[in-house]
Amino acid sequence: MAKASFVSRLIPRRFRKSQPTINLVRLHGAIGVGSPLRPPLTFKDLNPLLERAFTKNIAAVALSVNSPGGSAVQSALIHSRIRALASEYKIPVYVFCEDVAASGGYWLACAGDEIYADESSIVGSIGVISAGFGFVEAIGKLGVERRVHTSGENKSILDPFQPEKQEDVDRLLALQSDVHGAFKALVRERRAGKLKGDETEMFSGAFWSGRQALDRGLIDGIGHLHDVLKKKFGDKMVLKNIAASRGWGLSRLGFGTVAGLPDSALAAIETRALWSKFGL
C-alpha cells in the first residue's frame, strides 16, 4: 500500500483519476480601462492565461468574475476566446460571480456553462452607456478660445468643448443600439431556456442581487466556488490557480506609468466611476 501511494505521488495531479483538477482563472477588474494599481482586463493579457487554463486531462475550468464592466469589444473578445477553447477541449466552464458581475462583467460571466453567485452579488446591467462632460460655458468664462480644424465634417463629433448637436447624439444612440443588440443576442443565446420575466426590464440596464438574478434566470444557482466544485467533483478535487507572473519591478507598483500620468489619471477616474456605480 505504501509503495502504491508513493508511485501515485509521482503522477502529476491532473492525471490522477481520484483527484480531478480544475483550473481557475480570476477575471477581476474593469474591462479595457484601469489604473496603475488596478490593471484592466484585456484580451491581450488574458489570452495566455486562458490558453494555459484549457488543457487536456482536466475536469473543468472555473472563472471567478469580479468586474463592473467596461469595453464591449474587449468583453466580446474575451468571451469568444473562452467559448472557443471550451469547445476545442470539450471542457465545462463554471463561473462564480463575486462582488459584481455587471455590464461587461456579466458578458464575461455568460461564457460559463453554469453561473453561480452569492446572494449579495450584483448581477446584470445588460445595457450600454456613454458618459462625458461639456465645457462650453467653462472655457467661455475663462476667456479661452476653442480652435478646431478638421478634414471631414464629422471629425469633431461630440467634442466636449463645443455645444452638443442633436445629430451627434442621434449618431451615438444608433451606435449604442447596435452594441446593446449584440449584448442582448449573446445573453439570449447563452441563457436560452433559462431567462424568466419581461425582457424589457431584463435588458434595461438594471442590476439585481444574486437571489434576484436567480429568480430571473440570469444565473444557475446561489453558491461559492469551493463549495460548488466540491459537490460536483468531490472532496479530493484539486483547484489550480492560473495567474500571470508579475515580478518585483517598479512597474508592479505603478512607477512605470509616470510618463503617461494624465492618461493614467483619467483611466483611474473612469475605473473608479465604474465601480462606484455599484457601491464599491
C-alpha positions in Angstrom: 0.0 0.0 0.0 2.8 2.4 0.9 4.5 1.6 -2.4 1.3 2.3 -4.4 0.9 5.6 -2.5 4.5 6.6 -3.4 4.0 5.8 -7.0 0.7 7.8 -7.2 2.5 10.9 -5.8 4.9 10.7 -8.8 2.0 11.0 -11.2 1.0 14.7 -12.0 -2.2 15.6 -10.2 -4.1 16.3 -13.5 -3.6 12.6 -14.4 -4.8 11.2 -11.1 -8.4 9.9 -11.7 -9.1 10.1 -8.0 -8.1 13.8 -7.9 -9.9 15.8 -10.6 -8.1 19.0 -11.4 -10.0 22.3 -12.0 -8.0 25.2 -13.4 -9.1 28.6 -12.0 -8.8 32.0 -13.8 -9.7 35.2 -12.0 -11.3 37.8 -14.1 -11.1 40.7 -11.7 -11.1 44.4 -12.6 -12.7 46.8 -15.1 -12.6 45.7 -18.7 -10.3 47.6 -21.1 -9.8 50.5 -18.6 -7.7 50.6 -15.5 -5.1 52.3 -13.4 -1.5 51.5 -12.3 -2.7 49.8 -9.2 -5.8 48.2 -10.8 -4.8 46.9 -14.2 -7.6 46.3 -16.7 -8.9 43.1 -18.1 -7.9 42.9 -21.8 -7.9 40.1 -24.4 -4.1 40.6 -24.9 -3.3 40.0 -21.3 -5.8 37.2 -20.6 -5.4 35.1 -23.7 -2.1 33.5 -22.5 -3.8 32.6 -19.2 -6.8 31.1 -20.9 -4.6 29.0 -23.1 -2.8 27.7 -20.1 -6.1 27.0 -18.3 -7.6 25.0 -21.1 -5.6 21.8 -21.4 -6.2 18.1 -21.7 -6.9 15.9 -18.8 -8.5 18.4 -16.5 -12.1 18.2 -15.2 -13.2 21.8 -15.7 -12.2 25.4 -15.9 -13.6 27.8 -13.2 -13.8 31.5 -13.7 -14.0 33.9 -10.8 -15.6 37.1 -12.1 -15.5 40.4 -10.2 -16.0 43.2 -12.8 -18.2 46.3 -13.2 -17.8 46.2 -16.9 -16.0 48.4 -19.4 -15.2 47.9 -23.0 -17.8 46.0 -25.0 -15.2 44.9 -27.6 -12.8 43.5 -25.0 -15.7 41.8 -23.3 -16.7 40.2 -26.6 -13.1 39.1 -27.4 -12.5 37.5 -24.0 -15.9 35.8 -24.0 -15.4 34.4 -27.5 -12.0 33.1 -26.7 -13.2 31.3 -23.6 -16.0 29.6 -25.6 -13.7 28.6 -28.4 -11.3 27.0 -26.0 -14.1 25.2 -24.1 -15.4 23.8 -27.4 -11.9 22.8 -28.6 -11.1 20.9 -25.5 -14.7 19.9 -24.6 -14.2 21.1 -21.1 -17.1 22.6 -19.0 -16.8 26.1 -17.7 -18.2 27.2 -14.3 -18.4 30.9 -13.5 -18.6 32.3 -9.9 -19.6 35.9 -9.5 -18.1 37.7 -6.6 -19.0 41.3 -5.6 -20.2 42.3 -9.0 -20.6 40.8 -12.5 -22.4 43.6 -14.3 -22.5 45.0 -17.8 -19.3 43.7 -19.4 -18.7 41.6 -16.3 -21.9 39.8 -16.9 -20.9 39.5 -20.6 -17.9 37.5 -19.3 -20.0 35.5 -16.9 -22.1 34.3 -19.8 -19.1 32.4 -21.1 -19.9 29.8 -18.4 -21.9 26.7 -18.9 -23.2 27.4 -15.4 -23.2 30.6 -13.4 -23.2 30.9 -9.6 -23.2 34.0 -7.3 -23.5 34.9 -3.7 -26.9 36.1 -2.5 -25.5 39.7 -2.3 -23.5 39.7 -5.5 -24.6 42.4 -8.0 -25.5 40.8 -11.4 -26.9 42.2 -14.7 -26.8 45.7 -16.0 -27.4 44.5 -19.6 -27.1 47.8 -21.3 -24.7 50.3 -22.9 -23.6 53.7 -21.5 -21.6 56.6 -22.7 -20.8 59.5 -20.4 -18.8 62.7 -20.6 -18.7 66.4 -19.7 -19.5 69.6 -21.5 -17.0 72.5 -21.0 -18.5 75.1 -23.4 -19.5 77.6 -20.7 -16.5 76.9 -18.6 -14.0 77.9 -21.2 -16.1 80.9 -22.1 -15.8 82.2 -18.5 -12.1 81.6 -18.6 -11.7 83.6 -21.8 -10.4 80.6 -23.7 -11.0 80.4 -27.4 -11.5 76.9 -28.8 -9.9 76.4 -32.3 -10.7 73.2 -34.2 -9.7 72.5 -37.8 -10.9 69.2 -39.4 -10.9 67.4 -42.7 -14.2 65.6 -42.5 -17.5 67.1 -41.3 -18.0 64.6 -38.5 -14.4 64.5 -37.2 -15.2 66.7 -34.2 -18.4 64.8 -33.3 -19.3 65.1 -29.6 -16.4 67.5 -28.9 -16.9 68.4 -25.2 -15.7 71.9 -25.8 -18.4 72.6 -28.3 -22.2 72.8 -27.9 -23.9 69.4 -28.2 -25.6 68.8 -31.5 -28.7 66.6 -31.8 -27.4 64.9 -34.9 -24.3 63.8 -33.0 -26.4 62.4 -30.1 -28.6 60.5 -32.6 -25.5 59.0 -34.2 -24.1 57.9 -30.8 -27.5 56.4 -29.8 -27.6 54.4 -33.0 -24.1 53.0 -32.3 -25.2 52.2 -28.8 -28.3 50.4 -30.1 -26.1 48.1 -32.2 -23.8 47.2 -29.3 -26.8 46.7 -27.0 -28.4 44.4 -29.6 -25.2 42.3 -29.7 -25.2 42.1 -25.9 -28.9 41.0 -25.8 -28.4 38.4 -28.5 -25.5 36.9 -26.6 -27.5 36.7 -23.4 -30.4 35.1 -25.2 -28.1 32.5 -26.7 -26.1 31.6 -23.6 -29.2 31.6 -21.3 -31.6 30.0 -23.8 -34.5 28.4 -22.0 -33.5 29.9 -18.6 -34.5 33.5 -18.7 -37.7 34.4 -16.9 -39.7 37.6 -16.8 -40.1 40.7 -19.0 -37.2 41.3 -21.5 -37.9 45.0 -21.4 -36.9 45.0 -17.8 -34.2 42.3 -18.2 -32.3 44.3 -20.9 -33.0 47.8 -19.4 -29.5 48.1 -17.8 -31.0 47.3 -14.4 -29.0 45.2 -12.0 -30.0 42.8 -9.2 -28.8 40.9 -6.2 -27.7 37.3 -6.7 -31.1 36.0 -5.4 -33.0 38.3 -7.7 -30.8 37.3 -10.6 -31.5 33.7 -9.9 -35.3 34.4 -10.0 -34.8 35.9 -13.5 -32.7 33.1 -14.8 -29.6 35.2 -15.2 -27.6 32.7 -13.0 -28.0 29.0 -12.3 -27.6 29.0 -8.5 -26.5 30.6 -5.3 -23.2 29.2 -4.2 -19.5 29.8 -3.7 -16.6 28.5 -5.8 -15.1 25.8 -3.4 -18.4 24.6 -2.1 -20.0 24.1 -5.6 -16.9 22.5 -7.1 -16.5 20.1 -4.2 -20.2 19.0 -4.6 -19.6 18.4 -8.3 -16.1 16.8 -8.2 -15.7 15.5 -4.7 -13.5 16.5 -1.7 -10.3 15.3 -3.4 -10.6 17.8 -6.3 -7.6 19.9 -6.9 -8.0 23.7 -7.7 -5.1 25.1 -9.6 -4.8 28.9 -9.9 -3.7 30.1 -13.3 -2.2 33.6 -12.9 0.3 35.8 -14.6 3.7 36.3 -13.0 4.0 40.0 -12.1 7.6 40.1 -10.9 9.0 42.6 -8.4 10.0 45.5 -10.6 8.9 49.1 -10.1 6.3 48.7 -12.8 4.3 46.4 -10.4 3.9 49.4 -8.1 2.8 51.7 -11.0 6.0 53.7 -11.3 6.4 52.7 -14.9 3.4 54.8 -15.9 4.7 58.3 -14.8 5.3 59.4 -18.4 1.6 58.9 -19.1 0.3 60.4 -15.9 -2.6 62.4 -17.3 -3.9 59.4 -19.2 -3.4 57.2 -16.2 -5.3 59.7 -14.0 -8.2 59.8 -16.4 -8.2 56.0 -16.7 -8.2 55.8 -12.9 -11.2 58.2 -12.7 -13.1 56.1 -15.2 -12.3 52.9 -13.4 -13.5 54.4 -10.1 -16.7 55.6 -11.7 -17.4 52.1 -13.0 -17.0 50.5 -9.5 -18.8 53.3 -7.6 -21.9 52.8 -9.7 -22.4 49.6 -7.8 -21.5 51.0 -4.4 -18.0 49.5 -4.5 
